[in-house]
Amino acid sequence: MEQLQALIIASPIVAMLILCIVYALGDTIGTLTKAWIPSVFVVAVLFLLGYWTFFPKDIVTLAGFGAPLGGTLAIMICITHMGTSISLNELKKQWKIIVVCLAGLAGMVAACMIICPIFVDFNYIVSGLPPLTGGIVAATMMQEAAQNLGLEKAAVLAICMYVCQGFAGYPLTAVMLKREGRNLLKDYRSGKVKKVAKAGEIDEVNGKFAVEEKKKKKLFPEIPNKYYSTAVSLTTIMIVALLSNLISTWTGTFMGVYAINQAVIALVLGIAATELGFLRPNVLKENGCFNFLMFVLMMYVFGGLNSATPELLLEILGPLVFIIVVGVAGMCVCSFIVGKILKVSPYMAIATSLTALYGFPPNYVLTDEASKALAENDDEKEYLMDNMLPQMIVGGFVTVTITSVIIASIFIPLLRA
């Protein structure tokens, strides 16, 4: 073990190779199990086993993915990209689902903030809630904030929450979707309803809305493709990221208040810049950089597990489970109530809110699996997908992509050193 560790320390190529192998194993197992065993869970377990055996504590830095690349830069680039993948028209159509999901998140936060402080350390609640309401960006934000304050256990809990939250969401969502599917098929088979818009309107590969809207005039003229290189597209992203950083600094310096988190501003500016034509839709997907930057960000996040000893994990296991149980219960109750008010199916209301626990691609996989299990032919499966998939995609997009980042920015100053 010592010889292998020395080899890793001596060669960044070896460190990079090992990280690639770990990530590849996670991807493979996630694909084989159709996301029932999430790739992030596999990667996290392999990182822990590595740190407990032969990984150097700074293996991520040795591979070149430490700060600032793995932290600030990757976050700002990816969050700006998220803004470019939003279709405002599709969000308008699904406004009821958006309200239901927001209500679910409000219920989750309220339940945890009211009940959990009685039994759980406040820093655990603050660091764990944003990852529970969303995805990797929120987890990274809370991990970094906790580490900066020397809150080692809270930082580890933020990562563990991101890794484990899906196991609460998968079975509950599967049950809700099957209940909803049975009701839909009952009306479909009786001839009471007809097919709706095709599920093909959703970009199933990228998990985002397909950008096939009629081209409208933009403030910024489109750069011809022959000049729109990877470097040019990254330049446009970094201009937006820099502007977000400057505005964030300005809100804290000149307004006399706590600075608005630059990631939140980057998300808003990403949406605005896309609408104005300065950024292209799904810009990182188009220039081929998205998967690599996500790899960098994931490695940086899991690098934070280097302080997660078996003793520390046992200590945070109880708070982790308790926060998940209370949060999910609060989410289900509030989304159910608001769904009733807006005349949204209670099963669909709960299922779309639960997308906060896993996002894409599990929301697509779970919908597809439920449709295949219930349908007796291709037409029935298509009908179920057409009705359930757009709502599930919107749910995951609103919770994981947008709201969790805002919640994380609000919770960061609540951490207590």
Beta strands, then each sheet from edge to edge (+ up, - down):
strand 1: 202-203
strand 2: 208-209
sheet 1: 1+ 2-
end
